[in-house]
Amino acid sequence: MGQKLVFSEKMAAKTRVSVEQIKEFILNAVTEKSSGIIAATAKEFGISRQTASRHIRALVREGLLETSGTTKGQTYELATLAQFVDVFPVTPDLEEDEVWREAIVPHLDDIKQNVLDICQYGFTEMVNNVVSHSGAMELKVGLELTPLSIKLFVLDDGVGIFNKLQQDLGFKDPRHALLELSKGKVTSDPAQHTGEGIFFTSRMFDSFLMLSGTLGFAALREADDWLIEVGDREPFDGTCIELEINIATDLTTKEVFDRFAGEDAWDFSKTHVPIQLARYGREQLLSRSQARRVLARFDNFSEVLLDFRGVEMIGQGFADEIFRVFRNAHPEITIMTINTSPEIETMIRRVGS
């Protein structure tokens, strides 16, 4: 009798795990208006279409999936568990932690603590930027919660983040402001702010999107990739930030802070710079002046990782300014590279020799 009981418990545990695996697969496989999810689930787990359909219907009953269409043409998509937009007047008395507690926290009761910490950090940093720097009259915040992810939105009607930095720091082009933001430690008010909020927020969330004017900047954490959009849409007045994170992630704020810390655990001394942000339009990176734009404020860091994703070649002057002139003048700063093409590697070796 005892052996049968143990065997039954093992079978039940196996069944529970299998149900959770099937559930996770379906939720991750469903895209907007998915129509082939039953066949895909049956194939993935070697089960009948009837069994796969039963699991999908269970998710519909739980409110995690939504369905539309007739029986033959039925489609499925992730349910929206919460969605709202709230508006706050921007005054000197508006405090980001109050906006967080009032607008966002009530919708995140069952979220893991590490995910909640990341959401609190990123959201409050972005709201603080609006209050401190934007000159906005109105702040809009929003949330969209699905069974897989949290999206947070912060929008303002101010001067625009790239224009603000361009004006206050004397950049010739708002795209230069975007390059400096990617490095971190840049702010128009150094007496009150460290300029680290956007840098760390863009590394914590799975997706970080920032729109202002005609510029768009997206950072994708898992792919360690950046997407830049210039002039392909109507100008956006003010600034719009969209943050998205998977609710199942195990990432913590500490892991992100530690990744860019130096020997002193509290020191933000490492940075990761996407070199393609130094290009304007279709130009190539050839000149020493372009290199000096990349090198600006490198003396704030002890270690710099130059990411050449999306850049196929560089000129001799550009390479020489970074990999010989600057290195010789600043031997205490370590410069490393990733995603270099064979042409770029050859050029770096040439100037180094």
One Martini backbone bead per residue (centre of mass of N, CA, C, O) as a GRO file, in nm:
protein
  353
    1MET     BB    1   0.059   0.062  -0.021
    2GLY     BB    2   0.299   0.253   0.008
    3GLN     BB    3   0.407   0.220  -0.282
    4LYS     BB    4   0.153   0.324  -0.427
    5LEU     BB    5   0.158   0.607  -0.302
    6VAL     BB    6   0.431   0.697  -0.414
    7PHE     BB    7   0.363   0.651  -0.710
    8SER     BB    8   0.123   0.849  -0.721
    9GLU     BB    9   0.281   1.105  -0.641
   10LYS     BB   10   0.475   1.099  -0.882
   11MET     BB   11   0.259   1.115  -1.103
   12ALA     BB   12   0.132   1.379  -1.006
   13ALA     BB   13   0.386   1.553  -1.033
   14LYS     BB   14   0.432   1.502  -1.332
   15THR     BB   15   0.159   1.620  -1.421
   16ARG     BB   16   0.197   1.905  -1.310
   17VAL     BB   17   0.446   1.975  -1.475
   18SER     BB   18   0.318   1.932  -1.753
   19VAL     BB   19   0.102   2.148  -1.728
   20GLU     BB   20   0.296   2.386  -1.688
   21GLN     BB   21   0.449   2.350  -1.953
   22ILE     BB   22   0.208   2.386  -2.140
   23LYS     BB   23   0.122   2.661  -2.040
   24GLU     BB   24   0.388   2.809  -2.102
   25PHE     BB   25   0.395   2.751  -2.403
   26ILE     BB   26   0.131   2.885  -2.488
   27LEU     BB   27   0.187   3.174  -2.383
   28ASN     BB   28   0.456   3.205  -2.557
   29ALA     BB   29   0.321   3.127  -2.847
   30VAL     BB   30   0.129   3.348  -2.831
   31THR     BB   31  -0.004   3.563  -3.053
   32GLU     BB   32  -0.159   3.771  -3.233
   33LYS     BB   33  -0.404   3.586  -3.348
   34SER     BB   34  -0.376   3.288  -3.300
   35SER     BB   35  -0.436   2.969  -3.495
   36GLY     BB   36  -0.193   2.725  -3.440
   37ILE     BB   37  -0.177   2.631  -3.129
   38ILE     BB   38  -0.285   2.343  -3.116
   39ALA     BB   39  -0.085   2.205  -3.309
   40ALA     BB   40   0.176   2.301  -3.166
   41THR     BB   41   0.119   2.164  -2.892
   42ALA     BB   42   0.086   1.873  -2.988
   43LYS     BB   43   0.373   1.852  -3.112
   44GLU     BB   44   0.553   1.931  -2.865
   45PHE     BB   45   0.404   1.687  -2.661
   46GLY     BB   46   0.257   1.441  -2.795
   47ILE     BB   47  -0.047   1.521  -2.835
   48SER     BB   48  -0.358   1.573  -2.872
   49ARG     BB   49  -0.575   1.804  -2.988
   50GLN     BB   50  -0.778   1.769  -2.760
   51THR     BB   51  -0.579   1.818  -2.527
   52ALA     BB   52  -0.477   2.093  -2.617
   53SER     BB   53  -0.759   2.226  -2.613
   54ARG     BB   54  -0.806   2.189  -2.309
   55HIS     BB   55  -0.574   2.372  -2.213
   56ILE     BB   56  -0.676   2.629  -2.356
   57ARG     BB   57  -0.953   2.646  -2.220
   58ALA     BB   58  -0.838   2.680  -1.935
   59LEU     BB   59  -0.703   2.957  -1.994
   60VAL     BB   60  -0.965   3.099  -2.060
   61ARG     BB   61  -1.104   3.053  -1.783
   62GLU     BB   62  -0.861   3.205  -1.626
   63GLY     BB   63  -0.799   3.473  -1.811
   64LEU     BB   64  -0.524   3.439  -2.008
   65LEU     BB   65  -0.716   3.401  -2.253
   66GLU     BB   66  -0.831   3.502  -2.576
   67THR     BB   67  -1.122   3.473  -2.788
   68SER     BB   68  -1.201   3.434  -3.146
   69GLY     BB   69  -1.438   3.329  -3.338
   70THR     BB   70  -1.486   3.045  -3.475
   71THR     BB   71  -1.419   2.721  -3.446
   72LYS     BB   72  -1.241   2.705  -3.708
   73GLY     BB   73  -1.139   3.033  -3.674
   74GLN     BB   74  -0.995   3.034  -3.412
   75THR     BB   75  -0.851   3.270  -3.185
   76TYR     BB   76  -0.553   3.377  -2.995
   77GLU     BB   77  -0.478   3.573  -2.692
   78LEU     BB   78  -0.359   3.763  -2.470
   79ALA     BB   79  -0.453   3.878  -2.184
   80THR     BB   80  -0.572   4.166  -2.023
   81LEU     BB   81  -0.539   4.233  -1.680
   82ALA     BB   82  -0.424   4.534  -1.718
   83GLN     BB   83  -0.541   4.883  -1.791
   84PHE     BB   84  -0.395   5.221  -1.793
   85VAL     BB   85  -0.443   5.582  -1.746
   86ASP     BB   86  -0.268   5.855  -1.590
   87VAL     BB   87  -0.293   6.195  -1.452
   88PHE     BB   88  -0.044   6.457  -1.385
   89PRO     BB   89   0.051   6.733  -1.249
   90VAL     BB   90   0.336   6.936  -1.284
   91THR     BB   91   0.514   6.979  -0.985
   92PRO     BB   92   0.739   7.033  -0.731
   93ASP     BB   93   0.554   6.825  -0.543
   94LEU     BB   94   0.600   6.592  -0.720
   95GLU     BB   95   0.623   6.241  -0.639
   96GLU     BB   96   0.734   5.937  -0.750
   97ASP     BB   97   0.641   5.747  -0.512
   98GLU     BB   98   0.341   5.832  -0.523
   99VAL     BB   99   0.282   5.746  -0.810
  100TRP     BB  100   0.356   5.452  -0.771
  101ARG     BB  101   0.150   5.383  -0.540
  102GLU     BB  102  -0.111   5.491  -0.683
  103ALA     BB  103  -0.086   5.365  -0.992
  104ILE     BB  104   0.078   5.072  -0.975
  105VAL     BB  105   0.078   4.879  -0.723
  106PRO     BB  106  -0.230   4.773  -0.725
  107HIS     BB  107  -0.146   4.579  -0.997
  108LEU     BB  108   0.115   4.408  -0.830
  109ASP     BB  109   0.062   4.180  -0.609
  110ASP     BB  110   0.188   3.895  -0.768
  111ILE     BB  111   0.473   3.999  -0.791
  112LYS     BB  112   0.784   3.963  -0.791
  113GLN     BB  113   1.025   4.124  -0.618
  114ASN     BB  114   1.239   4.168  -0.846
  115VAL     BB  115   1.035   4.295  -1.044
  116LEU     BB  116   0.933   4.521  -0.862
  117ASP     BB  117   1.207   4.661  -0.828
  118ILE     BB  118   1.251   4.731  -1.125
  119CYS     BB  119   0.992   4.894  -1.165
  120GLN     BB  120   1.048   5.106  -0.949
  121TYR     BB  121   1.310   5.215  -1.054
  122GLY     BB  122   1.234   5.294  -1.347
  123PHE     BB  123   0.978   5.462  -1.293
  124THR     BB  124   1.094   5.675  -1.088
  125GLU     BB  125   1.319   5.781  -1.270
  126MET     BB  126   1.134   5.885  -1.501
  127VAL     BB  127   0.959   6.074  -1.330
  128ASN     BB  128   1.190   6.249  -1.220
  129ASN     BB  129   1.273   6.363  -1.495
  130VAL     BB  130   1.017   6.520  -1.542
  131VAL     BB  131   1.021   6.703  -1.287
  132SER     BB  132   1.332   6.811  -1.323
  133HIS     BB  133   1.363   6.857  -1.673
  134SER     BB  134   1.105   6.904  -1.881
  135GLY     BB  135   0.879   7.138  -1.840
  136ALA     BB  136   0.614   7.017  -1.772
  137MET     BB  137   0.252   6.999  -1.717
  138GLU     BB  138   0.223   6.684  -1.797
  139LEU     BB  139   0.156   6.350  -1.669
  140LYS     BB  140   0.176   6.021  -1.807
  141VAL     BB  141   0.058   5.703  -1.692
  142GLY     BB  142   0.113   5.342  -1.747
  143LEU     BB  143  -0.048   5.008  -1.782
  144GLU     BB  144   0.039   4.662  -1.892
  145LEU     BB  145  -0.108   4.341  -1.820
  146THR     BB  146   0.008   4.012  -1.852
  147PRO     BB  147   0.095   3.680  -1.813
  148LEU     BB  148   0.410   3.780  -1.905
  149SER     BB  149   0.386   4.109  -1.872
  150ILE     BB  150   0.522   4.441  -1.821
  151LYS     BB  151   0.396   4.770  -1.887
  152LEU     BB  152   0.545   5.094  -1.892
  153PHE     BB  153   0.438   5.447  -1.883
  154VAL     BB  154   0.605   5.766  -1.979
  155LEU     BB  155   0.459   6.093  -2.024
  156ASP     BB  156   0.529   6.414  -2.182
  157ASP     BB  157   0.504   6.793  -2.257
  158GLY     BB  158   0.785   6.882  -2.305
  159VAL     BB  159   1.100   6.949  -2.457
  160GLY     BB  160   1.275   6.707  -2.451
  161ILE     BB  161   1.549   6.520  -2.388
  162PHE     BB  162   1.740   6.588  -2.629
  163ASN     BB  163   1.700   6.895  -2.631
  164LYS     BB  164   1.783   6.951  -2.341
  165LEU     BB  165   2.077   6.849  -2.363
  166GLN     BB  166   2.162   7.020  -2.600
  167GLN     BB  167   2.119   7.295  -2.462
  168ASP     BB  168   2.276   7.253  -2.180
  169LEU     BB  169   2.554   7.107  -2.325
  170GLY     BB  170   2.614   7.197  -2.636
  171PHE     BB  171   2.505   7.036  -2.858
  172LYS     BB  172   2.467   7.007  -3.211
  173ASP     BB  173   2.296   6.738  -3.161
  174PRO     BB  174   2.053   6.523  -3.042
  175ARG     BB  175   2.223   6.261  -3.103
  176HIS     BB  176   2.442   6.320  -2.896
  177ALA     BB  177   2.262   6.276  -2.650
  178LEU     BB  178   2.215   5.976  -2.703
  179LEU     BB  179   2.506   5.886  -2.671
  180GLU     BB  180   2.541   5.988  -2.375
  181LEU     BB  181   2.313   5.820  -2.248
  182SER     BB  182   2.445   5.538  -2.311
  183LYS     BB  183   2.684   5.581  -2.100
  184GLY     BB  184   2.629   5.772  -1.879
  185LYS     BB  185   2.664   6.033  -1.657
  186VAL     BB  186   2.427   6.228  -1.770
  187THR     BB  187   2.347   6.580  -1.698
  188SER     BB  188   2.185   6.901  -1.650
  189ASP     BB  189   2.210   6.837  -1.308
  190PRO     BB  190   2.478   6.757  -1.119
  191ALA     BB  191   2.393   6.859  -0.828
  192GLN     BB  192   2.119   6.650  -0.829
  193HIS     BB  193   2.248   6.442  -1.046
  194THR     BB  194   2.405   6.146  -1.201
  195GLY     BB  195   2.293   6.001  -1.478
  196GLU     BB  196   2.191   5.675  -1.426
  197GLY     BB  197   1.893   5.594  -1.477
  198ILE     BB  198   1.878   5.525  -1.783
  199PHE     BB  199   2.104   5.324  -1.800
  200PHE     BB  200   1.988   5.110  -1.596
  201THR     BB  201   1.703   5.079  -1.712
  202SER     BB  202   1.799   4.974  -2.000
  203ARG     BB  203   1.928   4.703  -1.844
  204MET     BB  204   1.668   4.578  -1.691
  205PHE     BB  205   1.491   4.573  -1.925
  206ASP     BB  206   1.391   4.406  -2.202
  207SER     BB  207   1.249   4.688  -2.280
  208PHE     BB  208   1.360   5.009  -2.421
  209LEU     BB  209   1.169   5.312  -2.490
  210MET     BB  210   1.255   5.622  -2.671
  211LEU     BB  211   1.069   5.928  -2.738
  212SER     BB  212   1.183   6.225  -2.931
  213GLY     BB  213   1.080   6.382  -3.163
  214THR     BB  214   1.268   6.210  -3.425
  215LEU     BB  215   1.360   6.017  -3.196
  216GLY     BB  216   1.464   5.669  -3.149
  217PHE     BB  217   1.511   5.437  -2.861
  218ALA     BB  218   1.624   5.091  -2.836
  219ALA     BB  219   1.653   4.842  -2.576
  220LEU     BB  220   1.775   4.496  -2.575
  221ARG     BB  221   1.878   4.290  -2.338
  222GLU     BB  222   1.902   3.994  -2.445
  223ALA     BB  223   2.045   4.098  -2.725
  224ASP     BB  224   2.222   4.344  -2.683
  225ASP     BB  225   2.050   4.582  -2.830
  226TRP     BB  226   2.010   4.849  -3.078
  227LEU     BB  227   1.767   5.099  -3.177
  228ILE     BB  228   1.746   5.347  -3.443
  229GLU     BB  229   1.539   5.640  -3.497
  230VAL     BB  230   1.528   5.873  -3.786
  231GLY     BB  231   1.279   6.063  -3.933
  232ASP     BB  232   1.018   5.832  -3.974
  233ARG     BB  233   0.832   6.049  -3.823
  234GLU     BB  234   0.651   6.218  -3.629
  235PRO     BB  235   0.688   6.436  -3.403
  236PHE     BB  236   0.750   6.419  -3.053
  237ASP     BB  237   0.609   6.560  -2.793
  238GLY     BB  238   0.835   6.530  -2.580
  239THR     BB  239   0.825   6.224  -2.378
  240CYS     BB  240   0.862   5.862  -2.434
  241ILE     BB  241   0.824   5.578  -2.215
  242GLU     BB  242   0.900   5.220  -2.251
  243LEU     BB  243   0.847   4.937  -2.031
  244GLU     BB  244   0.966   4.588  -2.038
  245ILE     BB  245   0.876   4.280  -1.850
  246ASN     BB  246   0.921   3.970  -1.737
  247ILE     BB  247   0.759   3.805  -1.470
  248ALA     BB  248   0.987   3.551  -1.467
  249THR     BB  249   1.229   3.685  -1.396
  250ASP     BB  250   1.562   3.678  -1.215
  251LEU     BB  251   1.636   3.951  -1.223
  252THR     BB  252   1.834   4.208  -1.066
  253THR     BB  253   1.946   4.504  -0.962
  254LYS     BB  254   2.220   4.405  -0.856
  255GLU     BB  255   2.326   4.275  -1.114
  256VAL     BB  256   2.339   4.539  -1.275
  257PHE     BB  257   2.518   4.702  -1.089
  258ASP     BB  258   2.758   4.495  -1.082
  259ARG     BB  259   2.831   4.498  -1.387
  260PHE     BB  260   2.922   4.831  -1.350
  261ALA     BB  261   3.125   4.776  -1.135
  262GLY     BB  262   3.393   4.806  -0.956
  263GLU     BB  263   3.580   4.754  -0.687
  264ASP     BB  264   3.366   4.935  -0.598
  265ALA     BB  265   3.042   4.846  -0.548
  266TRP     BB  266   2.940   5.170  -0.574
  267ASP     BB  267   3.086   5.194  -0.853
  268PHE     BB  268   3.029   5.356  -1.162
  269SER     BB  269   3.285   5.228  -1.404
  270LYS     BB  270   3.106   5.098  -1.632
  271THR     BB  271   3.063   5.078  -1.994
  272HIS     BB  272   2.821   5.064  -2.280
  273VAL     BB  273   2.887   5.141  -2.626
  274PRO     BB  274   2.706   5.231  -2.907
  275ILE     BB  275   2.859   5.326  -3.197
  276GLN     BB  276   2.615   5.390  -3.395
  277LEU     BB  277   2.537   5.664  -3.243
  278ALA     BB  278   2.774   5.834  -3.399
  279ARG     BB  279   2.589   5.830  -3.638
  280TYR     BB  280   2.479   6.026  -3.918
  281GLY     BB  281   2.295   5.858  -4.088
  282ARG     BB  282   2.508   5.743  -4.367
  283GLU     BB  283   2.756   5.775  -4.228
  284GLN     BB  284   3.083   5.725  -4.157
  285LEU     BB  285   3.354   5.622  -3.943
  286LEU     BB  286   3.645   5.841  -3.998
  287SER     BB  287   3.692   6.062  -3.788
  288ARG     BB  288   3.824   6.231  -3.515
  289SER     BB  289   3.568   6.383  -3.426
  290GLN     BB  290   3.397   6.130  -3.389
  291ALA     BB  291   3.579   5.999  -3.177
  292ARG     BB  292   3.562   6.231  -2.967
  293ARG     BB  293   3.262   6.187  -2.918
  294VAL     BB  294   3.293   5.905  -2.801
  295LEU     BB  295   3.520   5.990  -2.573
  296ALA     BB  296   3.343   6.141  -2.409
  297ARG     BB  297   3.381   6.087  -2.064
  298PHE     BB  298   3.578   5.838  -2.019
  299ASP     BB  299   3.713   5.954  -1.747
  300ASN     BB  300   3.459   5.829  -1.569
  301PHE     BB  301   3.604   5.556  -1.642
  302SER     BB  302   3.771   5.228  -1.628
  303GLU     BB  303   3.553   5.082  -1.829
  304VAL     BB  304   3.517   5.016  -2.190
  305LEU     BB  305   3.253   4.910  -2.411
  306LEU     BB  306   3.267   4.859  -2.756
  307ASP     BB  307   2.988   4.853  -2.980
  308PHE     BB  308   2.978   4.735  -3.337
  309ARG     BB  309   2.697   4.705  -3.395
  310GLY     BB  310   2.622   4.798  -3.733
  311VAL     BB  311   2.939   4.819  -3.797
  312GLU     BB  312   3.170   4.763  -4.068
  313MET     BB  313   3.341   5.041  -4.059
  314ILE     BB  314   3.657   5.225  -4.021
  315GLY     BB  315   3.873   5.471  -3.993
  316GLN     BB  316   4.189   5.562  -3.929
  317GLY     BB  317   4.134   5.816  -3.756
  318PHE     BB  318   3.926   5.692  -3.566
  319ALA     BB  319   4.105   5.461  -3.459
  320ASP     BB  320   4.355   5.623  -3.365
  321GLU     BB  321   4.216   5.803  -3.150
  322ILE     BB  322   4.136   5.556  -2.969
  323PHE     BB  323   4.378   5.310  -3.000
  324ARG     BB  324   4.621   5.530  -2.942
  325VAL     BB  325   4.590   5.816  -2.829
  326PHE     BB  326   4.405   5.756  -2.584
  327ARG     BB  327   4.557   5.514  -2.465
  328ASN     BB  328   4.821   5.669  -2.411
  329ALA     BB  329   4.678   5.898  -2.228
  330HIS     BB  330   4.489   5.637  -2.087
  331PRO     BB  331   4.602   5.362  -1.927
  332GLU     BB  332   4.371   5.337  -1.695
  333ILE     BB  333   4.185   5.273  -1.942
  334THR     BB  334   3.969   5.024  -2.047
  335ILE     BB  335   3.945   4.899  -2.386
  336MET     BB  336   3.677   4.733  -2.542
  337THR     BB  337   3.545   4.484  -2.780
  338ILE     BB  338   3.250   4.424  -2.987
  339ASN     BB  339   3.123   4.333  -3.284
  340THR     BB  340   3.355   4.294  -3.495
  341SER     BB  341   3.473   4.323  -3.787
  342PRO     BB  342   3.733   4.241  -3.985
  343GLU     BB  343   3.790   4.538  -4.069
  344ILE     BB  344   3.807   4.654  -3.781
  345GLU     BB  345   4.028   4.471  -3.670
  346THR     BB  346   4.243   4.557  -3.871
  347MET     BB  347   4.248   4.860  -3.796
  348ILE     BB  348   4.322   4.828  -3.497
  349ARG     BB  349   4.593   4.681  -3.548
  350ARG     BB  350   4.725   4.898  -3.722
  351VAL     BB  351   4.730   5.133  -3.508
  352GLY     BB  352   4.869   4.961  -3.278
  353SER     BB  353   5.147   4.913  -3.454
   0.00000   0.00000   0.00000
